[in-house]
């Protein structure tokens, strides 16, 4: 399995890389920006099974980057890759769903859970994205959990 991990935070990248290499026996490629991810996904022969995105990616955020990538994949411009978003706040789950992430995991990341979830995403189909109805349901559920 080949995984692309994107985060500006070197510590977050290293945690994810270590977990995936040791627990999932994955070949991991690191990226530190959305532009770098786009370049890699556009390269011929540079294929990935799963994309792990830090939701705090700057300047626009990992959620917006993933949404854009999904739109480009729908047009056939880049490869469609199942994805997992790393988030900090429970309220951001709806953003992960809006962006079209297959799964999400709160930071700091449990390495065993990350490896398990990424392994489960290999070969997964992409979920629908941008559905405000389901996003509203996610926000409601997240707020209920916080009470």
N, CA, C and O atoms as a MOPAC input file, in Angstrom:
PM7 MOZYME 1SCF
protein

 N      0.84600 1    -1.17000 1     0.00000 1
 C      0.00000 1     0.00000 1     0.00000 1
 C      0.89700 1     1.24000 1     0.00000 1
 O      1.90500 1     1.30600 1     0.70300 1
 N      0.49500 1     2.21000 1    -0.80700 1
 C      1.25300 1     3.45800 1    -0.92500 1
 C      0.38500 1     4.61100 1    -0.41700 1
 O     -0.73800 1     4.80200 1    -0.88200 1
 N      0.91400 1     5.37900 1     0.54200 1
 C      0.14800 1     6.42700 1     1.20900 1
 C      0.86600 1     7.76800 1     1.05500 1
 O      2.08400 1     7.85500 1     1.20300 1
 N      0.08800 1     8.81000 1     0.75400 1
 C      0.60200 1    10.17000 1     0.69400 1
 C      0.10100 1    10.90700 1     1.93000 1
 O     -1.10700 1    11.02900 1     2.13500 1
 N      1.02500 1    11.40000 1     2.75400 1
 C      0.70100 1    12.13000 1     3.97800 1
 C      1.05300 1    13.59100 1     3.76500 1
 O      2.18100 1    13.91500 1     3.39400 1
 N      0.07200 1    14.48900 1     4.00300 1
 C      0.32400 1    15.92200 1     3.82100 1
 C      0.00700 1    16.68700 1     5.09800 1
 O     -1.10000 1    16.62300 1     5.63200 1
 N      1.02000 1    17.41600 1     5.57200 1
 C      0.89300 1    18.30300 1     6.72200 1
 C      2.06900 1    19.26700 1     6.70300 1
 O      3.18900 1    18.89300 1     6.35400 1
 N      1.80300 1    20.50900 1     7.08100 1
 C      2.89800 1    21.47200 1     7.21900 1
 C      3.69500 1    21.20200 1     8.48400 1
 O      4.87100 1    21.55500 1     8.57500 1
 N      3.05300 1    20.57900 1     9.45200 1
 C      3.66500 1    20.29600 1    10.74500 1
 C      4.53300 1    19.03600 1    10.63400 1
 O      4.01800 1    17.93000 1    10.47000 1
 N      5.82700 1    19.21700 1    10.72200 1
 C      6.76500 1    18.09400 1    10.57800 1
 C      6.50800 1    17.00800 1    11.62300 1
 O      6.66500 1    15.82300 1    11.33200 1
 N      6.11600 1    17.40000 1    12.83200 1
 C      5.83300 1    16.41200 1    13.88700 1
 C      4.61200 1    15.56900 1    13.53800 1
 O      4.62100 1    14.35600 1    13.74300 1
 N      3.56700 1    16.19500 1    13.01600 1
 C      2.36900 1    15.44900 1    12.60900 1
 C      2.71000 1    14.47300 1    11.48500 1
 O      2.28600 1    13.31700 1    11.49900 1
 N      3.48300 1    14.95800 1    10.51100 1
 C      3.88800 1    14.07000 1     9.40600 1
 C      4.67600 1    12.88600 1     9.94300 1
 O      4.42500 1    11.74500 1     9.55600 1
 N      5.63000 1    13.14900 1    10.83600 1
 C      6.47100 1    12.07300 1    11.35600 1
 C      5.65700 1    11.05400 1    12.15200 1
 O      5.89400 1     9.85100 1    12.04700 1
 N      4.69500 1    11.53400 1    12.95000 1
 C      3.82600 1    10.60000 1    13.68800 1
 C      3.07500 1     9.68500 1    12.72100 1
 O      3.01400 1     8.47100 1    12.91000 1
 N      2.51300 1    10.29100 1    11.69000 1
 C      1.74500 1     9.50700 1    10.72200 1
 C      2.64300 1     8.54800 1     9.94800 1
 O      2.29700 1     7.38100 1     9.76100 1
 N      3.78300 1     9.03500 1     9.50400 1
 C      4.70900 1     8.19300 1     8.74300 1
 C      5.16700 1     7.00400 1     9.58400 1
 O      5.14600 1     5.86700 1     9.11400 1
 N      5.57500 1     7.25900 1    10.80800 1
 C      6.04100 1     6.17500 1    11.69300 1
 C      4.94000 1     5.14400 1    11.91000 1
 O      5.17700 1     3.94000 1    11.81300 1
 N      3.73200 1     5.62500 1    12.20500 1
 C      2.62000 1     4.70600 1    12.44800 1
 C      2.32800 1     3.84700 1    11.22100 1
 O      2.12800 1     2.63800 1    11.33900 1
 N      2.30500 1     4.46200 1    10.06200 1
 C      1.94800 1     3.72700 1     8.84600 1
 C      3.05100 1     2.78400 1     8.38900 1
 O      2.76900 1     1.68400 1     7.91400 1
 N      4.30100 1     3.20300 1     8.52600 1
 C      5.39800 1     2.31300 1     8.12800 1
 C      5.52300 1     1.12500 1     9.07800 1
 O      5.74500 1    -0.00300 1     8.64000 1
 N      5.38000 1     1.37900 1    10.37500 1
 C      5.56700 1     0.30900 1    11.35600 1
 C      4.33900 1    -0.57900 1    11.53100 1
 O      4.46700 1    -1.79800 1    11.63600 1
 N      3.15200 1     0.02300 1    11.56200 1
 C      1.94000 1    -0.73900 1    11.86300 1
 C      1.22700 1    -1.27300 1    10.62200 1
 O      0.58200 1    -2.31900 1    10.68600 1
 N      1.33400 1    -0.57400 1     9.50500 1
 C      0.61000 1    -0.97900 1     8.30300 1
 C      1.53700 1    -1.43900 1     7.18500 1
 O      1.07200 1    -1.81500 1     6.10900 1
 N      2.84100 1    -1.41000 1     7.43200 1
 C      3.83200 1    -1.79000 1     6.42400 1
 C      3.59400 1    -1.06000 1     5.10600 1
 O      3.71400 1    -1.64100 1     4.02700 1
 N      3.25400 1     0.22100 1     5.21400 1
 C      2.96100 1     1.02900 1     4.03300 1
 C      4.21200 1     1.75100 1     3.54300 1
 O      5.12000 1     2.06200 1     4.31500 1
 N      4.23000 1     2.00800 1     2.23400 1
 C      5.23900 1     2.90300 1     1.67600 1
 C      4.63400 1     4.29500 1     1.77800 1
 O      3.57900 1     4.55700 1     1.19900 1
 N      5.29000 1     5.18600 1     2.50600 1
 C      4.72700 1     6.50300 1     2.78000 1
 C      5.55300 1     7.59000 1     2.09400 1
 O      6.78200 1     7.60100 1     2.16300 1
 N      4.84400 1     8.49600 1     1.43700 1
 C      5.45600 1     9.65700 1     0.80100 1
 C      4.92400 1    10.88100 1     1.53700 1
 O      3.72600 1    10.97700 1     1.80200 1
 N      5.80900 1    11.81400 1     1.86700 1
 C      5.42500 1    13.01400 1     2.60900 1
 C      5.29500 1    14.21400 1     1.68200 1
 O      6.02100 1    14.35000 1     0.69700 1
 N      4.34000 1    15.08500 1     2.03200 1
 C      4.18100 1    16.37100 1     1.35500 1
 C      3.88500 1    17.41300 1     2.43000 1
 O      3.27600 1    17.10300 1     3.45400 1
 N      4.31700 1    18.64100 1     2.19000 1
 C      4.10700 1    19.68000 1     3.19200 1
 C      3.16500 1    20.78900 1     2.72300 1
 O      2.94200 1    21.75600 1     3.45100 1
 N      2.61000 1    20.66000 1     1.51400 1
 C      1.69400 1    21.68700 1     1.01400 1
 C      0.69400 1    21.09000 1     0.03400 1
 O      0.90000 1    20.01400 1    -0.52900 1
 N     -0.39000 1    21.82400 1    -0.14800 1
 C     -1.39300 1    21.40300 1    -1.11700 1
 C     -0.85300 1    21.39000 1    -2.53400 1
 O     -1.20300 1    20.51600 1    -3.32600 1
 N      0.00000 1    22.35600 1    -2.85800 1
 C      0.59100 1    22.39700 1    -4.19700 1
 C      1.43600 1    21.15300 1    -4.45800 1
 O      1.40800 1    20.59400 1    -5.55500 1
 N      2.17700 1    20.73100 1    -3.45700 1
 C      3.00700 1    19.53200 1    -3.59200 1
 C      2.13700 1    18.29000 1    -3.82600 1
 O      2.49300 1    17.41400 1    -4.61500 1
 N      0.99700 1    18.22600 1    -3.13400 1
 C      0.07600 1    17.10100 1    -3.31900 1
 C     -0.45900 1    17.08500 1    -4.74000 1
 O     -0.46500 1    16.04300 1    -5.39500 1
 N     -0.91000 1    18.23800 1    -5.21600 1
 C     -1.43600 1    18.31400 1    -6.58300 1
 C     -0.39300 1    17.87500 1    -7.60800 1
 O     -0.70700 1    17.12700 1    -8.53400 1
 N      0.84700 1    18.34000 1    -7.44400 1
 C      1.91100 1    17.96000 1    -8.37300 1
 C      2.11200 1    16.45200 1    -8.37100 1
 O      2.26800 1    15.84200 1    -9.42900 1
 N      2.11000 1    15.85200 1    -7.19000 1
 C      2.31000 1    14.39600 1    -7.10300 1
 C      1.14800 1    13.63200 1    -7.73300 1
 O      1.35700 1    12.63100 1    -8.41800 1
 N     -0.08500 1    14.10900 1    -7.49900 1
 C     -1.24700 1    13.41400 1    -8.05600 1
 C     -1.35700 1    13.58100 1    -9.56400 1
 O     -2.00400 1    12.77100 1   -10.22800 1
 N     -0.73100 1    14.62200 1   -10.11600 1
 C     -0.75600 1    14.84100 1   -11.55800 1
 C      0.32100 1    14.04800 1   -12.29800 1
 O      0.21400 1    13.83400 1   -13.50500 1
 N      1.35600 1    13.61500 1   -11.58000 1
 C      2.45300 1    12.88500 1   -12.22000 1
 C      1.99500 1    11.51800 1   -12.70300 1
 O      1.30200 1    10.78600 1   -11.99700 1
 N      2.39600 1    11.20000 1   -13.91000 1
 C      2.12900 1     9.86700 1   -14.44200 1
 C      2.93700 1     8.84700 1   -13.65400 1
 O      4.12100 1     9.06100 1   -13.39400 1
 N      2.32200 1     7.76300 1   -13.28000 1
 C      3.02900 1     6.69100 1   -12.58000 1
 C      3.19400 1     6.91900 1   -11.09100 1
 O      3.66000 1     6.02400 1   -10.38600 1
 N      2.82200 1     8.10000 1   -10.58700 1
 C      2.93000 1     8.37500 1    -9.15000 1
 C      1.55200 1     8.12800 1    -8.54100 1
 O      0.78500 1     9.07100 1    -8.34600 1
 N      1.23000 1     6.87000 1    -8.23900 1
 C     -0.09800 1     6.47000 1    -7.76600 1
 C     -0.08800 1     6.25200 1    -6.26400 1
 O      0.91400 1     5.81700 1    -5.69700 1
 N     -1.20800 1     6.55500 1    -5.62400 1
 C     -1.35600 1     6.37100 1    -4.18500 1
 C     -2.64800 1     5.63300 1    -3.89100 1
 O     -3.63900 1     5.77800 1    -4.60700 1
 N     -2.62500 1     4.84000 1    -2.82900 1
 C     -3.80800 1     4.09400 1    -2.41500 1
 C     -4.65400 1     4.88500 1    -1.42400 1
 O     -5.87800 1     4.75500 1    -1.40400 1
 N     -4.00100 1     5.70800 1    -0.60000 1
 C     -4.70300 1     6.49800 1     0.41700 1
 C     -3.98500 1     7.83500 1     0.59100 1
 O     -2.76300 1     7.92300 1     0.47200 1
 N     -4.77700 1     8.87600 1     0.87700 1
 C     -4.26400 1    10.21000 1     1.15700 1
 C     -4.62600 1    10.56100 1     2.60100 1
 O     -5.79500 1    10.49200 1     2.98000 1
 N     -3.62900 1    10.93800 1     3.41000 1
 C     -3.85500 1    11.38700 1     4.78800 1
 C     -3.58700 1    12.88500 1     4.81700 1
 O     -2.48600 1    13.33100 1     4.49400 1
 N     -4.60300 1    13.66700 1     5.20500 1
 C     -4.53700 1    15.13100 1     5.13300 1
 C     -4.68900 1    15.74100 1     6.51800 1
 O     -5.59900 1    15.38100 1     7.26600 1
 N     -3.81100 1    16.65200 1     6.85400 1
 C     -3.94600 1    17.44100 1     8.07700 1
 C     -4.95200 1    18.55000 1     7.78100 1
 O     -4.73800 1    19.36000 1     6.87900 1
 N     -6.03900 1    18.58800 1     8.53300 1
 C     -7.06800 1    19.59600 1     8.31500 1
 C     -6.57400 1    21.01300 1     8.52800 1
 O     -7.18300 1    21.96200 1     8.03300 1
 N     -5.47100 1    21.17200 1     9.26300 1
 C     -4.93600 1    22.50500 1     9.56500 1
 C     -3.94200 1    23.00100 1     8.52000 1
 O     -3.23200 1    23.97700 1     8.76300 1
 N     -3.88300 1    22.35800 1     7.38500 1
 C     -2.97400 1    22.76700 1     6.32300 1
 C     -3.25800 1    24.21200 1     5.91800 1
 O     -4.41900 1    24.60300 1     5.79200 1
 N     -2.22100 1    24.99600 1     5.71600 1
 C     -2.37400 1    26.40600 1     5.35300 1
 C     -2.05700 1    26.59600 1     3.87400 1
 O     -1.35200 1    25.74500 1     3.33100 1
 N     -2.49700 1    27.59700 1     3.19400 1
 C     -3.22800 1    28.72900 1     3.72200 1
 C     -4.74100 1    28.52800 1     3.74100 1
 O     -5.43100 1    29.21800 1     4.49300 1
 N     -5.28100 1    27.60700 1     2.93900 1
 C     -6.73700 1    27.46500 1     2.83800 1
 C     -7.28600 1    26.33200 1     3.69100 1
 O     -8.49700 1    26.25500 1     3.89800 1
 N     -6.44800 1    25.47100 1     4.17700 1
 C     -6.91500 1    24.34500 1     4.97700 1
 C     -6.94600 1    23.05500 1     4.18800 1
 O     -7.13800 1    23.05600 1     2.97200 1
 N     -6.75500 1    21.95300 1     4.89600 1
 C     -6.77100 1    20.63800 1     4.27300 1
 C     -8.14200 1    20.26200 1     3.73500 1
 O     -8.24800 1    19.50800 1     2.76800 1
 N     -9.20300 1    20.79000 1     4.36600 1
 C    -10.55700 1    20.48100 1     3.91200 1
 C    -10.80400 1    21.05000 1     2.51800 1
 O    -11.31500 1    20.35700 1     1.63800 1
 N    -10.43800 1    22.31600 1     2.32300 1
 C    -10.62200 1    22.95400 1     1.01300 1
 C     -9.75100 1    22.28500 1    -0.04200 1
 O    -10.17800 1    22.09700 1    -1.18100 1
 N     -8.52400 1    21.92700 1     0.34100 1
 C     -7.63800 1    21.25200 1    -0.60100 1
 C     -8.25200 1    19.92400 1    -1.05000 1
 O     -8.24800 1    19.60000 1    -2.23700 1
 N     -8.78100 1    19.16000 1    -0.08700 1
 C     -9.38000 1    17.87300 1    -0.42600 1
 C    -10.61900 1    18.06300 1    -1.29600 1
 O    -10.81800 1    17.31800 1    -2.25600 1
 N    -11.44600 1    19.03900 1    -0.97600 1
 C    -12.63400 1    19.32600 1    -1.78700 1
 C    -12.23200 1    19.62800 1    -3.22800 1
 O    -12.83200 1    19.10900 1    -4.16900 1
 N    -11.21300 1    20.47000 1    -3.39400 1
 C    -10.72000 1    20.80100 1    -4.73600 1
 C    -10.18300 1    19.56800 1    -5.45900 1
 O    -10.44200 1    19.37400 1    -6.64600 1
 N     -9.43800 1    18.74300 1    -4.73600 1
 C     -8.89600 1    17.52000 1    -5.35600 1
 C    -10.01600 1    16.58700 1    -5.80400 1
 O     -9.94000 1    15.97700 1    -6.87100 1
 N    -11.05400 1    16.48200 1    -4.98200 1
 C    -12.18800 1    15.62700 1    -5.34800 1
 C    -12.88000 1    16.14700 1    -6.60000 1
 O    -13.27200 1    15.36600 1    -7.46700 1
 N    -13.03000 1    17.47400 1    -6.69800 1
 C    -13.64000 1    18.06500 1    -7.89000 1
 C    -12.77200 1    17.78200 1    -9.11300 1
 O    -13.29000 1    17.43000 1   -10.17300 1
 N    -11.45600 1    17.93200 1    -8.97300 1
 C    -10.54800 1    17.64200 1   -10.08500 1
 C    -10.58000 1    16.16600 1   -10.45100 1
 O    -10.48300 1    15.82000 1   -11.62900 1
 N    -10.71500 1    15.29100 1    -9.46100 1
 C    -10.79700 1    13.84500 1    -9.73600 1
 C    -12.08800 1    13.52600 1   -10.48700 1
 O    -12.08600 1    12.68300 1   -11.38400 1
 N    -13.19400 1    14.19100 1   -10.13200 1
 C    -14.45800 1    13.97800 1   -10.83500 1
 C    -14.35400 1    14.36600 1   -12.30400 1
 O    -15.02400 1    13.78700 1   -13.15900 1
 N    -13.51000 1    15.34600 1   -12.58500 1
 C    -13.29300 1    15.78100 1   -13.96500 1
 C    -12.24300 1    14.93900 1   -14.68300 1
 O    -12.05200 1    15.07500 1   -15.89200 1
 N    -11.56300 1    14.06900 1   -13.93800 1
 C    -10.52800 1    13.23400 1   -14.52700 1
 C     -9.17300 1    13.89500 1   -14.60400 1
 O     -8.27400 1    13.38400 1   -15.27200 1
 N     -9.00500 1    15.03200 1   -13.93000 1
 C     -7.73900 1    15.75800 1   -13.98800 1
 C     -6.66800 1    15.15400 1   -13.08700 1
 O     -5.48500 1    15.20500 1   -13.42200 1
 N     -7.05700 1    14.58800 1   -11.96000 1
 C     -6.12500 1    13.93700 1   -11.03400 1
 C     -6.72100 1    12.59700 1   -10.61800 1
 O     -7.91600 1    12.35900 1   -10.79300 1
 N     -5.88700 1    11.73400 1   -10.07100 1
 C     -6.39000 1    10.44300 1    -9.62500 1
 C     -7.29600 1    10.60500 1    -8.41100 1
 O     -7.06500 1    11.47200 1    -7.56800 1
 N     -8.31100 1     9.78100 1    -8.32700 1
 C     -9.22100 1     9.76700 1    -7.17900 1
 C     -8.59400 1     8.87000 1    -6.11300 1
 O     -8.29400 1     7.70400 1    -6.37200 1
 N     -8.39900 1     9.42100 1    -4.91800 1
 C     -7.71800 1     8.69000 1    -3.85600 1
 C     -8.57700 1     8.72600 1    -2.58800 1
 O     -8.96400 1     9.80800 1    -2.14600 1
 N     -8.88000 1     7.57000 1    -1.99800 1
 C     -9.58000 1     7.57900 1    -0.70400 1
 C     -8.75300 1     8.36200 1     0.31000 1
 O     -7.52300 1     8.33600 1     0.26900 1
 N     -9.43700 1     9.06200 1     1.22500 1
 C     -8.69900 1     9.95800 1     2.11400 1
 C     -9.18500 1     9.88900 1     3.55900 1
 O    -10.32100 1     9.51500 1     3.85200 1
 N     -8.26900 1    10.26800 1     4.44200 1
 C     -8.53600 1    10.39600 1     5.86800 1
 C     -8.02800 1    11.76600 1     6.29200 1
 O     -6.89300 1    12.13400 1     5.99100 1
 N     -8.88100 1    12.52800 1     6.99900 1
 C     -8.48600 1    13.85600 1     7.48400 1
 C     -8.20900 1    13.78300 1     8.97400 1
 O     -8.94800 1    13.15600 1     9.73400 1
 N     -7.12600 1    14.43800 1     9.37500 1
 C     -6.78600 1    14.58500 1    10.78800 1
 C     -7.33800 1    15.93500 1    11.24100 1
 O     -7.02700 1    16.96700 1    10.64700 1
 N     -8.15800 1    15.92700 1    12.29200 1
 C     -8.78700 1    17.16500 1    12.73900 1
 C     -8.54100 1    17.38600 1    14.22600 1
 O     -8.17700 1    16.45900 1    14.95000 1
 N     -8.74400 1    18.63200 1    14.67800 1
 C     -8.50600 1    18.97500 1    16.08100 1
 C     -9.77800 1    19.14900 1    16.88700 1
 O     -9.78100 1    18.88800 1    18.09000 1
 N    -10.86000 1    19.58300 1    16.25500 1
 C    -12.08400 1    19.89500 1    16.99500 1
 C    -13.22200 1    19.00900 1    16.51200 1
 O    -13.36100 1    18.76500 1    15.31300 1
 N    -14.03200 1    18.53000 1    17.44100 1
 C    -15.17500 1    17.67900 1    17.08400 1
 C    -16.09600 1    18.38000 1    16.08900 1
 O    -16.71900 1    17.72500 1    15.25300 1
 N    -16.18400 1    19.70100 1    16.17300 1
 C    -17.04500 1    20.45600 1    15.26800 1
 C    -16.60300 1    20.35400 1    13.81500 1
 O    -17.38800 1    20.65200 1    12.91600 1
 N    -15.37600 1    19.94300 1    13.56800 1
 C    -14.84700 1    19.89700 1    12.20500 1
 C    -15.16800 1    18.60800 1    11.45600 1
 O    -14.78300 1    18.45900 1    10.29600 1
 N    -15.85700 1    17.68800 1    12.09000 1
 C    -16.22800 1    16.44700 1    11.39500 1
 C    -17.07500 1    16.76100 1    10.16900 1
 O    -16.91400 1    16.13300 1     9.12200 1
 N    -17.96800 1    17.72100 1    10.29400 1
 C    -18.81600 1    18.04500 1     9.14100 1
 C    -17.98900 1    18.57700 1     7.97900 1
 O    -18.33200 1    18.34700 1     6.81900 1
 N    -16.89600 1    19.29200 1     8.28000 1
 C    -16.01300 1    19.77200 1     7.21300 1
 C    -15.35700 1    18.60300 1     6.48700 1
 O    -15.21100 1    18.62500 1     5.26500 1
 N    -14.96800 1    17.59000 1     7.24000 1
 C    -14.35000 1    16.40100 1     6.63400 1
 C    -15.33100 1    15.72700 1     5.67900 1
 O    -14.95600 1    15.30100 1     4.58700 1
 N    -16.57600 1    15.63700 1     6.10000 1
 C    -17.58400 1    15.02500 1     5.22700 1
 C    -17.86700 1    15.92100 1     4.02200 1
 O    -17.98500 1    15.43300 1     2.89800 1
 N    -17.97300 1    17.21500 1     4.25300 1
 C    -18.19600 1    18.16200 1     3.15400 1
 C    -17.09500 1    18.04800 1     2.11000 1
 O    -17.35700 1    18.10400 1     0.90800 1
 N    -15.85900 1    17.88600 1     2.57900 1
 C    -14.70900 1    17.81200 1     1.68000 1
 C    -14.65100 1    16.49500 1     0.91000 1
 O    -13.94700 1    16.39300 1    -0.09500 1
 N    -15.38900 1    15.48900 1     1.37700 1
 C    -15.38300 1    14.20400 1     0.69700 1
 C    -14.39800 1    13.20900 1     1.26300 1
 O    -13.98700 1    12.28000 1     0.56800 1
 N    -14.00700 1    13.39200 1     2.53100 1
 C    -13.09400 1    12.43100 1     3.16300 1
 C    -13.83300 1    11.11500 1     3.42100 1
 O    -15.02200 1    11.10600 1     3.73900 1
 N    -13.11500 1    10.02900 1     3.27800 1
 C    -13.68900 1     8.72000 1     3.59900 1
 C    -13.76500 1     8.49400 1     5.09900 1
 O    -14.66800 1     7.82100 1     5.59400 1
 N    -12.79600 1     9.07100 1     5.82200 1
 C    -12.71500 1     8.86200 1     7.26500 1
 C    -11.99900 1    10.05000 1     7.89000 1
 O    -11.40900 1    10.86600 1     7.18100 1
 N    -12.04600 1    10.15100 1     9.20500 1
 C    -11.40200 1    11.24000 1     9.92500 1
 C    -10.97000 1    10.72100 1    11.28100 1
 O    -11.52400 1     9.75900 1    11.81300 1
 N     -9.96800 1    11.38300 1    11.82000 1
 C     -9.37900 1    10.95400 1    13.08900 1
 C     -8.88900 1    12.18600 1    13.82700 1
 O     -8.25300 1    13.06100 1    13.23800 1
 N     -9.18800 1    12.25400 1    15.12800 1
 C     -8.81600 1    13.42100 1    15.92200 1
 C     -7.33700 1    13.37600 1    16.29600 1
 O     -6.76700 1    12.30800 1    16.52300 1
 N     -6.72600 1    14.56900 1    16.35500 1
 C     -5.33200 1    14.68400 1    16.76800 1
 C     -5.28600 1    14.91900 1    18.27400 1
 O     -6.22800 1    15.50900 1    18.80200 1
 N     -4.28100 1    14.50700 1    18.98100 1
 C     -3.12500 1    13.75000 1    18.49100 1
 C     -3.54000 1    12.33900 1    18.09500 1
 O     -4.41100 1    11.73000 1    18.71600 1
 N     -2.91200 1    11.84700 1    17.07100 1
 C     -3.29200 1    10.58500 1    16.45200 1
 C     -2.77700 1     9.39400 1    17.25000 1
 O     -1.61500 1     9.34700 1    17.65400 1
 N     -3.66800 1     8.43700 1    17.46500 1
 C     -3.27800 1     7.14100 1    18.02400 1
 C     -2.68100 1     6.34500 1    16.86000 1
 O     -3.39000 1     6.07700 1    15.89000 1
 N     -1.41100 1     5.96100 1    16.92300 1
 C     -0.76500 1     5.31600 1    15.77400 1
 C     -1.42500 1     4.00900 1    15.34600 1
 O     -1.48400 1     3.70900 1    14.15300 1
 N     -1.91700 1     3.23600 1    16.29600 1
 C     -2.55600 1     1.96900 1    15.95100 1
 C     -3.88800 1     2.20500 1    15.23900 1
 O     -4.22700 1     1.50300 1    14.28600 1
 N     -4.63400 1     3.19500 1    15.71200 1
 C     -5.91800 1     3.52200 1    15.08800 1
 C     -5.70600 1     4.08500 1    13.68500 1
 O     -6.44900 1     3.74500 1    12.76400 1
 N     -4.70700 1     4.93600 1    13.51300 1
 C     -4.40700 1     5.48400 1    12.19400 1
 C     -4.06400 1     4.36900 1    11.22000 1
 O     -4.59300 1     4.33200 1    10.10900 1
 N     -3.19000 1     3.46600 1    11.62000 1
 C     -2.79700 1     2.35700 1    10.74500 1
 C     -3.99200 1     1.49100 1    10.37500 1
 O     -4.13700 1     1.08300 1     9.22200 1
 N     -4.84400 1     1.21300 1    11.35100 1
 C     -6.02700 1     0.37700 1    11.10400 1
 C     -6.97800 1     1.04800 1    10.11300 1
 O     -7.47300 1     0.40800 1     9.18500 1
 N     -7.22500 1     2.32500 1    10.31700 1
 C     -8.17200 1     3.03600 1     9.44800 1
 C     -7.63100 1     3.24000 1     8.04100 1
 O     -8.37200 1     3.11200 1     7.06700 1
 N     -6.35200 1     3.55400 1     7.92900 1
 C     -5.76100 1     3.73200 1     6.60200 1
 C     -5.76800 1     2.40800 1     5.84100 1
 O     -6.07200 1     2.38100 1     4.64800 1
 N     -5.43900 1     1.32700 1     6.51300 1
 C     -5.47000 1     0.00600 1     5.87500 1
 C     -6.87300 1    -0.31200 1     5.36500 1
 O     -7.03000 1    -0.87000 1     4.27900 1
 N     -7.88600 1     0.03900 1     6.14500 1
 C     -9.27200 1    -0.22000 1     5.74500 1
 C     -9.68600 1     0.61200 1     4.52600 1
 O    -10.61100 1     0.23300 1     3.80700 1
 N     -9.01600 1     1.73200 1     4.29100 1
 C     -9.37300 1     2.59800 1     3.16000 1
 C     -8.79700 1     2.14200 1     1.82600 1
 O     -9.24600 1     2.59000 1     0.77100 1
 N     -7.82000 1     1.26700 1     1.86700 1
 C     -7.21200 1     0.81800 1     0.61100 1
 C     -8.28800 1     0.21200 1    -0.28900 1
 O     -8.95700 1    -0.75100 1     0.08700 1
 N     -8.44200 1     0.78200 1    -1.47100 1
 C     -9.42100 1     0.29200 1    -2.43400 1
 C    -10.84100 1     0.79000 1    -2.19500 1
 O    -11.75900 1     0.37700 1    -2.90300 1
 N    -11.04500 1     1.67300 1    -1.20900 1
 C    -12.38300 1     2.18000 1    -0.90500 1
 C    -12.87800 1     3.11600 1    -2.00000 1
 O    -12.09200 1     3.77800 1    -2.67700 1
 N    -14.18900 1     3.15700 1    -2.15600 1
 C    -14.79000 1     4.10800 1    -3.08900 1
 C    -14.88700 1     5.46900 1    -2.41700 1
 O    -14.92400 1     5.56500 1    -1.19000 1
 N    -14.92700 1     6.50700 1    -3.21900 1
 C    -15.02900 1     7.85500 1    -2.67700 1
 C    -16.47700 1     8.14600 1    -2.30100 1
 O    -17.39500 1     7.83200 1    -3.05900 1
 N    -16.68200 1     8.75100 1    -1.12200 1
 C    -18.04200 1     9.10100 1    -0.70900 1
 C    -18.50700 1    10.37300 1    -1.41300 1
 O    -17.68900 1    11.10900 1    -1.96400 1
 N    -19.82000 1    10.63900 1    -1.39700 1
 C    -20.27300 1    11.91700 1    -1.94500 1
 C    -19.75400 1    13.05000 1    -1.06500 1
 O    -19.47600 1    12.84700 1     0.11700 1
 N    -19.62700 1    14.22400 1    -1.63600 1
 C    -19.14400 1    15.35400 1    -0.85000 1
 C    -19.99800 1    16.57300 1    -1.13900 1
 O    -20.70500 1    16.63500 1    -2.14500 1
 N    -19.91700 1    17.55200 1    -0.22600 1
 C    -20.64600 1    18.79200 1    -0.41800 1
 C    -22.13000 1    18.68200 1    -0.13100 1
 O    -22.89000 1    19.56200 1    -0.53400 1
 N    -22.57400 1    17.63100 1     0.55300 1
 C    -23.98600 1    17.42800 1     0.85900 1
 C    -24.32400 1    18.15700 1     2.16000 1
 O    -23.98000 1    17.68600 1     3.24400 1
 N    -24.98700 1    19.28500 1     2.05500 1
 C    -25.25800 1    20.08700 1     3.24800 1
 C    -26.19500 1    19.37400 1     4.21400 1
 O    -26.11200 1    19.60800 1     5.41900 1
 N    -27.08500 1    18.51200 1     3.72500 1
 C    -27.98100 1    17.78200 1     4.61100 1
 C    -27.21700 1    16.87100 1     5.54600 1
 O    -27.45700 1    16.87600 1     6.75300 1
 N    -26.30200 1    16.09200 1     5.00600 1
 C    -25.53800 1    15.19200 1     5.86200 1
 C    -24.53000 1    15.96900 1     6.70300 1
 O    -24.19200 1    15.54300 1     7.80800 1
 N    -24.04400 1    17.10600 1     6.19600 1
 C    -23.12700 1    17.92200 1     6.98100 1
 C    -23.83800 1    18.45700 1     8.22000 1
 O    -23.26600 1    18.48700 1     9.30900 1
 N    -25.08200 1    18.87800 1     8.04600 1
 C    -25.84200 1    19.37700 1     9.18600 1
 C    -26.04700 1    18.27100 1    10.21900 1
 O    -25.99300 1    18.52700 1    11.42200 1
 N    -26.28100 1    17.05600 1     9.75900 1
 C    -26.43100 1    15.92400 1    10.67500 1
 C    -25.13900 1    15.68400 1    11.44400 1
 O    -25.17300 1    15.36400 1    12.63200 1
 N    -24.00700 1    15.83700 1    10.77500 1
 C    -22.71400 1    15.64200 1    11.43600 1
 C    -22.48100 1    16.70800 1    12.50000 1
 O    -21.97900 1    16.40400 1    13.58200 1
 N    -22.84000 1    17.94900 1    12.20100 1
 C    -22.66900 1    19.02700 1    13.16900 1
 C    -23.53900 1    18.75400 1    14.39300 1
 O    -23.08300 1    18.89000 1    15.52800 1
 N    -24.77900 1    18.37200 1    14.15900 1
 C    -25.68400 1    18.07700 1    15.27500 1
 C    -25.14300 1    16.95000 1    16.14300 1
 O    -25.16500 1    17.03800 1    17.37000 1
 N    -24.66000 1    15.89900 1    15.50700 1
 C    -24.11100 1    14.77100 1    16.26300 1
 C    -22.87900 1    15.18900 1    17.05500 1
 O    -22.71900 1    14.79000 1    18.20800 1
 N    -22.01300 1    15.98600 1    16.44800 1
 C    -20.80200 1    16.43900 1    17.14000 1
 C    -21.15000 1    17.30500 1    18.34600 1
 O    -20.52600 1    17.18900 1    19.40100 1
 N    -22.14300 1    18.16800 1    18.18700 1
 C    -22.55000 1    19.02200 1    19.30300 1
 C    -23.18300 1    18.20500 1    20.42500 1
 O    -22.97600 1    18.50600 1    21.60000 1
 N    -23.94500 1    17.18300 1    20.07800 1
 C    -24.51700 1    16.30200 1    21.10300 1
 C    -23.41700 1    15.59900 1    21.88700 1
 O    -23.52000 1    15.45600 1    23.10500 1
 N    -22.36100 1    15.15700 1    21.19800 1
 C    -21.24900 1    14.47700 1    21.85700 1
 C    -20.52500 1    15.39800 1    22.82800 1
 O    -19.99900 1    14.94100 1    23.84400 1
 N    -20.49300 1    16.68800 1    22.52500 1
 C    -19.76700 1    17.64100 1    23.36000 1
 C    -20.51400 1    17.94500 1    24.66500 1
 O    -19.89800 1    18.39600 1    25.63000 1
 N    -21.80700 1    17.71000 1    24.70900 1
 C    -22.60400 1    18.02300 1    25.90400 1
 C    -22.38000 1    17.06200 1    26.99800 1
 O    -22.97800 1    17.19200 1    28.06600 1

